């Protein structure tokens, strides 16, 4: 397991909220994101449309 203590993309501010973590996660190739008791998996070759669908689900839960 790798834990990144400065969760951000180069040149962007450090993630400070769940919504920020989601935006970072969906625009990178990070494999997993855990927010509270939610585990999200970022499968390879996911289209932007699929990520948009995930985003809507995430927004409903936060």
C-alpha positions in Angstrom: 0.0 0.0 0.0 1.2 3.5 -0.8 -0.2 6.4 1.1 0.5 9.8 -0.5 0.6 12.3 2.3 0.3 15.3 -0.1 -2.7 14.3 -2.2 -2.7 16.6 -5.2 -1.6 16.8 -8.9 1.5 18.7 -9.7 0.8 22.4 -9.7 -2.6 22.0 -8.0 -3.4 22.8 -4.3 -3.4 19.9 -1.8 -6.8 18.2 -1.6 -8.7 19.3 1.5 -12.2 18.1 1.0 -14.0 15.0 -0.3 -15.2 16.8 -3.4 -11.6 17.9 -4.1 -10.4 14.3 -3.7 -13.0 13.1 -6.2 -12.0 15.7 -8.8 -8.3 14.8 -8.4 -9.1 11.0 -8.5 -11.2 11.2 -11.7 -8.6 13.2 -13.6 -5.7 10.9 -12.7 -4.8 7.2 -12.9 -5.0 6.7 -9.2 -6.3 3.1 -8.7 -8.4 3.5 -5.5 -9.9 6.3 -3.5 -11.4 5.9 0.0 -13.7 8.6 1.4 -15.3 7.7 4.7 -16.7 4.2 4.2 -16.8 4.5 0.4 -14.2 2.7 -1.7 -14.0 3.8 -5.3 -12.0 1.9 -8.0 -10.7 3.6 -11.1 -10.5 0.9 -13.7 -8.2 1.4 -16.6 -9.6 2.7 -19.9 -12.5 4.4 -18.2 -14.2 7.0 -20.5 -15.0 10.5 -19.4 -18.7 9.7 -19.7 -18.3 6.8 -17.2 -16.4 9.1 -14.8 -19.2 11.7 -15.2 -21.7 9.1 -14.2 -19.5 8.3 -11.1 -19.3 12.0 -10.3 -23.0 12.3 -10.2 -23.3 9.4 -7.8 -20.5 10.8 -5.6 -22.1 14.2 -5.5 -25.4 12.6 -4.3 -23.6 10.8 -1.4 -21.5 13.8 -0.2 
